Amino acid sequence: MTNSYIKSKPWTRNQPPKRILAIRLQAMGDTVITLPYLQYLRNKLPANTVIDFLTREEVDSIPKNLELFNHVFSIGGGRNEKKQLLYATWLLPKLLLNHYDVVIDLQNNKVSNLVRHILQPSAWSSFDRTSSHAAGERTLRTIEAAGFIDCKADSSFTLKIKNDETALLKKNGWNGVSQLVVLNPAGAFESRNWPIDNYIKFAELWLEQFPDTQFLLLGTSFIEKKSSYLKKILNGHLINLVNKTSPAEAFSILQKTSFVLSEDSGLMHMSWVSGIPTIALFGSTRSDWARPLGSYTFFFDSSDLSCGNCMH
């Protein structure tokens, strides 16, 4: 894949940069997609290279809980770009004091462009927002365009806060032995939803082959009704942690799971970037943008239909 959609001024000096700022100001799933590629960059560069991250307050829980970044800066304003601009302006004096050598703009909107132009780094790159390549591939290419060639995904994350996931799982019904399989009926829109009874049928078929399994639900109150229904049917085979974890805790618990079946959602991206075998279920979403990557993932989408990938 070429970098024809990526604007950049690559780092060309013989010595590595001392300070790098990466920017991603999107939803949780979009934010975590950047993490394995930035983790690879972290491992590739000298230990004394500073890598900071600029994101939104709503999605900073996971980045702040990783050893990957030296510092995570967060701006408020929700998804309101005008408010984001205001918060970013207030933050700029602090960012200017860091004298960043490289800015990797993985957002490419008015806010991130303003930050990059004012910081005036020696090298920079700007995310491809328009091509049909997957978000992970575009993240990789944006990092490469900044001068860091042969980038890859690296899921060897180290968490700053060690949560007692085992205790939480056992408190909610895990027997401590069974493999954990995540069911995630959390697509944000009806067009992303797999019929809930299909999850039950899937669980029954899975248990026929792998009886030593307990299923796991994570997420927010958004899927509370579905989680109650699944718990009623699957009973002791289901561990329900809906509304019982922060995003960082859910990310940590995911590292203990064997497989994830998920609709298009933030948790699906949290899964595949962690290197967990994942099957993603897409409805009318553009799977060319949002699909999971890696030889351990698979996805079902609507691209073979005349109305496929319509986003409606």
N, C-alpha and C positions, 0 to 999 in steps of 0.2 A: 504494500500500500504506500502511495506517495504522500508527501506532506503538503500537497498543493493547496489545501484549505487552511493551513496553519501559517500564521504570520509569526516571524521570530527574528531574533538577533542572537545567534548561539554564542555560548561561552567558548572562546578559542585559545585562551591562555594555557600555558604548559602546566601551571599549578592549579589545583582545584579551588573553587570558590570558598570563601570563608563563611558567607551567610547567604541562605536561600529562603525565600518566602514563597510558599504555594498557596493558592487561593481557590476555594470552592464554596459557593454560596447557594447551593441548591437544597433539595430535600435529603432526608437521611440516606435513602438508597443511593442517590447520586454521589453523596459525600463519601460513603464507605467504598464505592467503586474505586476511588482514587488511592485508597490506603495500600493495597499490595504493591502498586507500582512505586509509590513513594517509599515504602519499606525497602524495596530493592535498591532504590537510590541511596537511602540511608546506609545500607550495608555496603554499598559500593564505594562510598566516599569515606575519607578519613573520619575518625571518631570525633575530632574537634571541629568538624564542619557543622555549623548551626543550621538546622532546618526548622523553620517556624511555619505555622499554618493559620490562615485567616478563613473563618467560616461564620455561620449564623448561630446565634444563641440556641435556637431550637434543636440543632443537630450537633452540638459540640461535645456531648457526653462521651461518645466513643473515642474521638480523637484525643480528648483530654486524658483518657485512661490508658493511652498507649505510650510506651517508652520511645516510640518513633520520633516524636516532635520535642524540640527543646521548649517551645512555648506555643500555645494555641490562643490566638486572639479571636474574640467573638464580637459580632455586631448585632444590635437589636433591629427592630423594624419589621419583624415577621417577613412576609413575602411582598411587602410594599417597597418598591424600588426607591421611591422618594425618601421614605424614612430610613432605608438602608444607607442612602447617600449621606444623610445627616449624621448617622452614627459613624460611618466610615470617615467623614470629615473630622469628627471629634477624635478619632483614633490616629489620624495621620501624623500628628507630631511625635507620638510614641514610635510609630513605624519608621519615621525619618531618622530617628536617633540610632536605629540599628544598622543603617548604611548597607542595605542588601546588595550583594553582587549580582544575584539572579532573582528574577520574579517569574514563577511558573504560573501563569494565569489559566487555571482549569475551569474558569467560568465564562469569561469573555462577554461581559455585559457592561452597562454604564458604570456600575460601582467598581468592578475589578479593573476596568480600563482607567478610571480616574486614579485609583491607587497606584497602578503601574506607572502611569505617566508622571505622577508627582514624585514617586520614589526614584525615578530615573536610574534604574540599574544598568550595569554594564552589559548584561545579557538578559533576554526574556523570551517567552513564547506565549502564544494566545490560542486557546482551545478552539477546535473545529466544531462549530455549532450546526453545520448544515449538511454534511455528508451522511451517507446511509450506513456508515460503519458503526459497530457497537461502541458504547460509551467507554468500555475498558480499553478497546483498541485506540480510540481517540485520545484517551488519557495517556497511554503509553507513547503515542506519537508526539504529543505535546511536550512530554518530558524529553524525548529524544531531540526534538527541534530546538530545545534550549541548550543543546550541546552535549547531552549525556546519552551516547549511542548505546545500542544493544540493551535497551531496557527490557525488563521482564516483570512478571508478577511474583511476589514473594509473600507467602502467608505466615511467615514465622514471627507473628506478633508477640510482644511481651507486654503484659498488662501491668500497670502501675499499682493498682489496688487489687489485692488478692481476696476475692469474695469467696465465701464458703458455699459454692454451688451445690456440693454434695449434700450438705445439711438442708438446704432449701428444697432440693429435689426429694429427699427422704421424708421431710416434713409433709410434703404434698403427695406422697404415695409411691415414690420410687423404691424398689426393693434392693437397690444397690448393686444388682447383678445384671439385670436385663439391659440389652442394648436400647438406646433411645432413638426414636424416629420422630421427626417433627412433621406435624400436619399444620399447614398454615393457610386457612381460607380467608385471607386478609386483603384481597384485591379491593382497591378503593372504590371501584364503580361496578355496577351490575354486569357490565360487559366484560369484566375481568373475572367474574365469579364462576367457579366450577360448582355444579349442584352439590349441596352438602351431603346428600345420601351417597354420592359417589365416593366421598372420603371414607364413609363407613364401609362400603363395599371394598374399597382398596385396603382398608385395615383388616378386614376379614380374610381377604386373599393373602395378604402379607403374613398374617398369623398362621395360616395353613403351612406356609413354607418356613417361617421363622417364629415359632411359638414363644421363644424366649425374648419377647419384645414388649416394650411399653412405649406408647405414643405420647408425644409432648406438645402442648400448646403454649405459645408465648405471644406477647403482644399487649394491646391496650383494650379498653372497654369497647372499642369499635367492633370487636368480634365476640363480645360477651354472650350474646344470644346464641350464636353458633357454637361457642365453647360449651355452654350449658347443655345443648342438644347432644353434642358429641359425647360429653361426659355421661349423660343419661344412658346412652346406648352402649358405649365401650367400657364404662364403669372402671374397674380396677386396671384395665389395660391403658387408661388415659391419665396422664398427669396434667393438671390444669394450672398453669402459672400466668394466665391472662390477668393483667393489671397488678401483678405482684413483683415486677422487676422494672428497673430503669433500662434504657437502651444499652448502657454499658454492661449491666448485669446480664441482660439477654444475650449480648454478644459473647460474654464470657461463658455462659451456659451452653451456647451453641457449639463451643469447642469440644464438648463432651459427647456430642451426638454423632450417629453413624450415617444418617441419611435425612434429607429434607425434601418434602413434597410441598410446593408452594405456588400460590398465585403470584402475579406480578406485584411485588411489594418490597418495602425496605428490608424486611427479614430475609427475603429471597437473596438479595444482594449481599447481606451480611453473611449468608451461608456460603455462597460460592467463592467470595473473596477470602474466606477462611480455609478453602481447600476441601470443603465437605461435599461429598456426592450429592448433587442437587438436580431435581427435575422441576422445571418452571412451567406453569400453565398460563398461556397468554390468550386473551380473547381478541378484541379489536386493537389492542396496543401494537405499536410498531415494534415487533420483536427484533428487527435489524438494529434498532437503537438500544434496546433494554435487555437483550438476551445475556444469559450467563456465559462465561467463557471457560475454557479448560476441557481436557479430555474426560474429566469426571462429571461433566454436566450434560444435560439434555433438555430440550424444550419442545413443547407442542404449541403451535401458533395457527393463525388463520390465513397465512400467506398463500395457501393453495385454493382459497375461495375467491370468487369474483369480487366480493365485498371485503376481502381480507385487509388487515392493517389499516382500516379506515379511520381509527381513532374515535369512532362514535359509539 
